[in-house]
Amino acid sequence: MSDLLSVRDLRIGATIFPPGEAPQDIEIVHGISFDLQKGKVLGLIGESGAGKSTIGLAALAYGRGGVRITGGEVLLEGKDILDLGKTGIRSIRGARVCYVAQSAAASFNPAHKLGDQVIEATVEHGLMTRDEARKRADYLFEILGLPDPKNFGKRYPHQVSGGQLQRAMTAMALCSKPELIVFDEPTTALDVTTQIDVLAAIKNAIEKTGTAALYITHDLAVVAQISDDIMVLRNGETVEYGPVQQIIEAPRQEYTKALVNVRQTKQTEARDQSDALLKVENISAAYGNGVQVLHDVSLHVPRGQTLAVVGESGSGKSTLARVITGLLPPFAGQVTFNGEELSNAQKDRSRDHLRRIQLIYQMADTAMNPRQTVGQIIGRPLQFYFGIRGSERKKEVIKLLDEIEMGEAFYDRYPAELSGGQKQRVAIARALAAKPELILCDEPTSALDPLVAEGILDLLLRLQKERQVSYLFITHDIAIVRAIADSVAVMLQGKLVDFGPRSEVLNPPFDDYTDLLLKSVPEMELGWLEKVLATRKMESAGH
Amino acid sequence: MANPLAGVRAARHRLKETHPLSVLIAERLGLSVLLLWAVSVLIFAGVEALPGDFAQTYLGQSATPQAIANIRADLGLDRPITTRYFEWLGGVVQGDFGNSWASGAPVTEQITKRLGNSLFLAFFAAAISVPLAVGLGMIAVHYRNRIPDRVINIISLAAISLPEFFIGYILIVFFAVQMGVATFPSTVYDSMSLSERMSAIALPTATLVLVVLAHMMRMTRAAIISVMSSAYMETAELKGLGAFKAIVKHAAPNAIAPIVNVVALNLAYLVVGVVVVEVVFVYPGMGQYMVDAVTVRDMPVVQACGLIFAAVYILLNMVADLVAIIANPRLRHPR
C-alpha cells in the first residue's frame, strides 16, 4: 500500500526573545521522519515541549505563532505540500487535511451557528453544495452520537457542552471527507466519563469514513486505544517509533518504559482511619448568585493520612476546599479541626488556625508573585507566622529547598525561570514553611506531564511520612487516587456519593457513579476501549 | 434563606435566564433615565454655584441694589432653590426649557435651530470619519507593523496631538486664505441652500474628522488584532479560508462591540465637544450658543444646553451598550 503522508527529516524552528538579549533562532523539531498509510492512525505522544503539536500542524504546512518549518519534506501522496505556495496550501487545508484542536470551545467562532461552521470549509472549497454538506453534517452528528442530530447544527457553541463541542469539531474535520485528520489532544480538556464517549465516537467515525489520522496526546493509555502505530517524542526528537502493540507491551527505550509504568500504587492504605484531624459536617454552600453548589457534605480527614476527593468538573470539589479554608462561608454545617470548631469565615479565624491549614493550587505560576524570588516566596510564611527574619530566615528557606530536592541554587531565582514541576515544588515548600497539619491540594499535578507529576506525588508522600502532615487531595484522576489515597470521597453535582477507605470505595460492591468513573479511566491495555463499550452495550441491553 | 430579598433576587435571576436580552435592555433604559435625572440635579446645582450674577452683568454700571432686587424678583430668583428646581424639571419633562433671561424668548425655540445646525455638522463629520476610521484600521491590521500601518499611525497620532483650534486655524490659513477654495467664516443662514451650507461647513467638518479619526482608527485596529489572535481565527486559516474572507466572516462579528463603543463615544464628542470648533469657525451651533449664554450668565440657556449635551452623551453610550449586548450571541440565544 502506498503512503498517504510521508514526513522526511522534518525540521522546525522558532525565534525566541529572551529578556534583555538579542532574538535567537532555535530549532525545536530535529529531523523527524514517519509514514502514514491510508486509513491508519499514528499516535504522536510526548510531554509538553516535545514538539508533537508542532509536528501535527506541519501536516497542514502551518506554524503557530513564530514557528517556521525550516527543512525536510511533508509529502501528501508523494507531493511536497511545503512547496505549494499560499493558494496551493489553502486548497489542501480544510479539504484534504483537517485539524481538530484541543480546545474546541475556543476554536469555534462564538458568533456563528455550529452547523454553518461545520460545513463552511466543505462548501468554500466547492466540494459539495450547501444542501449536500448539511446532509453530511447531520449524518456525522449522528455517527458521533450527538443529541438530536437534525437540529444540532442550529445551535451556537455556547449552547452545548464541552464534550459535544469536541465531537462537533470532529464532525467539522470529517465533513469534507478528508484523507487525513490531525487530532491535537482532542480529549485532554474533558472529564473522564466524557472522554470515553468522545474517544469512542472518534474511533467509530475514523473506521466508518476510512480517513487516516495523526492523533496527538500526552496520555499513552488513550493513544493505545486508537492508534495503529505510535511515535514517542521528546524534545523534538524521536525516542521510539513502532506498532502500538510493541510500544505498549515491549517498549525498548527507558523513557517509553517509564511512560508505560506511570502511576503504579505507591502507598498501602492506612489501617486505622478513625483519628479525624479535620471534620466536615453537613456542609451546604452557595455562591452569590444563589446557585447551591454543595449539598449536605460530611467527611473527615484522618491525621497523617490522605483523603482523595474525586469528581468531574462542576462536582463541587474545589468549592469544598474553599469552604474548609473559610474563603466561602457555608450557609449550613460546621468545620471542626483538631476537635475545635472553626469559624465559617476566614477573617474570623485566628492566625494559628490559618497557619495549620495550607493550600497548594493547580496552577503554581498564577499562585506566585512573578516579581518575588523563590527565597521571598518561601520566606514570607516564615516571617508572617513565626516572625523569623534575616539570616535565620534564609537558613530555614534553604532547609526547605533541600527538602523539596531543589537546593540553595534556586534561592534567588524568579518563578519565570522555573519549570512547571519546580514551580509546584516551590508552592509545596511555601505551604510547608507554615508547618501545617493539613494541606489542601487542589489538582496539584493535573497541569503537569505524567513523569513530572509522578515526582511531585513521590515528594508529597515522602513529606507525609516525615512530617505526619495530612492531605486533602482534590483530583479528577482515579489513577492518582489509586496510587496515594488512604480514604476516598467521590462527589457528583455537589453531593457526596461515596466515602470510605480506599479499599472499600474502589472495590466491589460499587456505588453506581463510582463504578462509571472507574470504568472510564483509560488503561494501558490494548482493546480496553472495545471491552468497556461492549460491557456497556450488554448492560443497556439487559435493562 | 429567610431573607425576603432572596425571593425577588431569585425571580430576577429566573427572568434573566429566560429573557436575558429584554432584561438587560430594560435595565439599561432604566439606568439611563436615572443617570439623566442625576445630571439634571448636578447641572442645576452647578449653575447655581457659578460665581457672578445675571442681574449684575445685565445692568452693568447702572446696577443699584434696588434694581438688582427687582430683576431677581422678576425672574423668581428670590424663591427657594428646590422650588425653582422642580419647576424647571417639570417644564423640561414637557419640553419647555423656560425663557431666556437675556432676550426673553423661549429657549426651546432657539435651541431647536441651534441643535439642528450642530447635528448637521456632526452628521457630515461622522459620515466621513467613521467609515474612514474603520477602513484605515483594517488596512493597518492587514499591513500590521509594516510601512502603511506605521504611516497611518503616525499621521493619526499627529492629528490627535494637535489642539482642534490649531488644526482649525491651519486649515483656514491654507484653504480659505491662501488657496481661496473654502468658505470662511462658516456661518450658515436660513436662506442658504443645502449646497451652500455644505460648502460652508467643509472646513469645520475636516477639523472634526481629523480630531476623532485617530481614536476610532486605533481602537478598530486593536479590536481586530485581539480578535485575530483568537483560536477560532486559526481554525478559519486551517480551513483554508482566504485572509479577507476570514476577517469579514469570522473576525468582524466579534470585533463589532468594541468598535461600536468607541464610535459612539466619538459621535458624542462630535455633538458635545464642538464648542471650540464652532467658535473658531463662527458656526451658529449649540456650542457657540452655550458659550454666549455663559458670558452673560443667561442661566436657562446654559442649563438647557448642558442637559441636552448630557442626554446626547448618555443616549449614544446607551446605544453602544445595546449594540454590544445584541452582538453577543450568548445573550441573543440563551442556553
Boltz contact constraints between the chains, C-beta under 6 A:
constraints:
  - contact:
      token1: [A, 60]
      token2: [B, 238]
      max_distance: 6.0
  - contact:
      token1: [A, 90]
      token2: [B, 240]
      max_distance: 6.0
  - contact:
      token1: [A, 93]
      token2: [B, 238]
      max_distance: 6.0
  - contact:
      token1: [A, 93]
      token2: [B, 240]
      max_distance: 6.0
  - contact:
      token1: [A, 94]
      token2: [B, 239]
      max_distance: 6.0
  - contact:
      token1: [A, 94]
      token2: [B, 240]
      max_distance: 6.0
  - contact:
      token1: [A, 99]
      token2: [B, 238]
      max_distance: 6.0
  - contact:
      token1: [A, 106]
      token2: [B, 231]
      max_distance: 6.0
  - contact:
      token1: [A, 107]
      token2: [B, 231]
      max_distance: 6.0
  - contact:
      token1: [A, 107]
      token2: [B, 232]
      max_distance: 6.0
  - contact:
      token1: [A, 107]
      token2: [B, 235]
      max_distance: 6.0
  - contact:
      token1: [A, 109]
      token2: [B, 232]
      max_distance: 6.0
  - contact:
      token1: [A, 109]
      token2: [B, 250]
      max_distance: 6.0
  - contact:
      token1: [A, 110]
      token2: [B, 329]
      max_distance: 6.0
  - contact:
      token1: [A, 111]
      token2: [B, 253]
      max_distance: 6.0
  - contact:
      token1: [A, 111]
      token2: [B, 254]
      max_distance: 6.0
  - contact:
      token1: [A, 111]
      token2: [B, 329]
      max_distance: 6.0
  - contact:
      token1: [A, 121]
      token2: [B, 239]
      max_distance: 6.0
  - contact:
      token1: [A, 156]
      token2: [B, 329]
      max_distance: 6.0
  - contact:
      token1: [A, 156]
      token2: [B, 333]
      max_distance: 6.0
  - contact:
      token1: [A, 158]
      token2: [B, 330]
      max_distance: 6.0
  - contact:
      token1: [A, 159]
      token2: [B, 335]
      max_distance: 6.0
  - contact:
      token1: [A, 290]
      token2: [B, 10]
      max_distance: 6.0
